[in-house]
Structure formats: C-alpha cells, structure tokens
Amino acid sequence: DYLERKVIEEDRSPAAALADITIEGRTFKTSICVSTFYGYIEKGVFLNLTNKDLPEKPKRKRPYHKVKTTKRAPRGESIEKRPEVVNTRETFGHWEMDTVVGLRGKSKKSLLVLTERKTRKEIIMELKRHTAAEVVKSLNKLERKWGKMFYKVFKTITVDNGSEFADFEGMEKAARRKGSRVKLYYCHPYSSCERGSNENQNRMIRRHVPKGTDFDTVSGDTVKQIEIWINNYPRRLFNYGTAEERFNEEMAKLEGC
C-alpha cells in the first residue's frame, strides 16, 4: 500500500519510493530492492500499480558520441569555449536554460526553466509569450529578485539555439548595474545532450504537464508546486538527498564568505 501510494499519488520512481522509507524513518516486516520492485510490477504482484503508472521504464544508458563541431551563426559564445571547471560540475553557479512549450498553435505561454549543474536546483518561470524579449524580461526579474547575490549564484548559463535565446546581448546585460550580469554559452545545434540536466528535469515537468497541454490554462500556483516537487525529489545521485538540500548547502557557503 505504501509503495503504491508513493508511485501513483506522489509520482515517485520505484527507487525514490524505496528511499522514502528510510528518509521517513519507517520500518516494514518486508524489504525489497529496486530490481525486485520493478519485477513485482512487471509480474502484476501489486493490486493497483502497473507499468503504466511508472514515470519511465528503466532503460540502458545510451552511449554518448563526440559532437562534431559545425559552423554556426555568431550568436554569442560557443560551448566549445566554456571553461572546463563548468564541464566537470565541480563548482557552483553554472546553469542550463531551456523552455518547455505548451500546445502548439494555441498556447501563448511557455515555461522558462533553469537548472543548476552541480546541485540540480530547478527554477521555473512563466513566459507570457515565447519570445526573446520575454526571456530577457524574466532574467531581469530574476536578477532583481536575487539582488547582489545574483552575480555569485548565476555565473554562467548554457542555452540551445532556439529563437527565444537569440538576444544574447540582452540576456547578458545587467538590469541593476552597469556591465554584464552573466556569461552565456550556446550549445551545438541538435545537441540536447550538452544540456543533459535540463533535459532530465524537463521530463519531470512533463509528468505534470504532458505534451499537448495548453499552458494558458495552467496556473502560476501549479507551476510553483511543480518546481517545489522537483527540488524536493529524492535523487540517487545525491544518495537520495534532494536538489534543495544541496542548493542550500552551497548558498550557506556563499553567505559565510
């Protein structure tokens, strides 16, 4: 009953559902491992839980191939020039940014999503229009919200070549001081793996707002709840800690400096 509720009602993966037992300090007469959990679902052991309820079936990890460099329009700095310290995820303050779109031809709104590469902290903002101007407005709003801390927390942002990210000068230019606020880097065309954290968390967003959803009908409160859910999701990467916990640890280091 506990595991069914975790997966069906709280959108947990089998691994996260099992991790919650430890996190919540619960004990049961029976314990199982993740592979056994998947096996029980496959065999129909559970009364209500089936493969259809799983966020994703376990897959073999695809091998990544080296991206061939291609000539591209001079729209900001290429990811090829991004410092190695960003690539290794060893330092805090480097983000990936993407958009999640609604029902094509109907939704005016879309979602602007930022993922911090080290902690996987997620920020989701509503765009009234899917345009470069709206993206700049949202970054201006984010800069003003964070104040002086913005420049420590947001050091670089990596984006794709979508038209909504065409105004690299507007995105880099500070709204509350002279000069720049953040350094932008652009991925190679058709190389979503270069924003892997974004892509993974976009799939988590899609659990709540599937493709074909009219975002004009999705409330701001719903968007905020999705953000909170993602940031407090137990992650195997962090030994089933959360992105929110890791982010707060990094923020405490900054505030202590």
Stockholm file with secondary structure:
# STOCKHOLM 1.0

chainA/1-257         DYLERKVIEEDRSPAAALADITIEGRTFKTSICVSTFYGYIEKGVFLNLTNKDLPEKPKRKRPYHKVKTTKRAPRGESIEKRPEVVNTRETFGHWEMDTVVGLRGKSKKSLLVLTERKTRKEIIMELKRHTAAEVVKSLNKLERKWGKMFYKVFKTITVDNGSEFADFEGMEKAARRKGSRVKLYYCHPYSSCERGSNENQNRMIRRHVPKGTDFDTVSGDTVKQIEIWINNYPRRLFNYGTAEERFNEEMAKLEGC
#=GR chainA/1-257 SS CHHHHHHHTTCCCHHHHHHHHHHTTCCCSCCCCHHHHHHHHHHTCSSSCCGGGSSSCCCCCCCCCCCCCCCCCCCSEEGGGSCHHHHTTCSSCEEEEEEEECSTTTCCCEEEEEEETTTCCEEEEEESSSSHHHHHHHHHHHHHHHGGGHHHHCSEEEECSCGGGCCHHHHHBCSSSSSBSCEEEECCTTCGGGGHHHHHHHHHHHTTSCTTCCGGGSCHHHHHHHHHHHHTSCBGGGTTBCHHHHHHHHHHHHHHC
#=GC SS_cons         CHHHHHHHTTCCCHHHHHHHHHHTTCCCSCCCCHHHHHHHHHHTCSSSCCGGGSSSCCCCCCCCCCCCCCCCCCCSEEGGGSCHHHHTTCSSCEEEEEEEECSTTTCCCEEEEEEETTTCCEEEEEESSSSHHHHHHHHHHHHHHHGGGHHHHCSEEEECSCGGGCCHHHHHBCSSSSSBSCEEEECCTTCGGGGHHHHHHHHHHHTTSCTTCCGGGSCHHHHHHHHHHHHTSCBGGGTTBCHHHHHHHHHHHHHHC
//
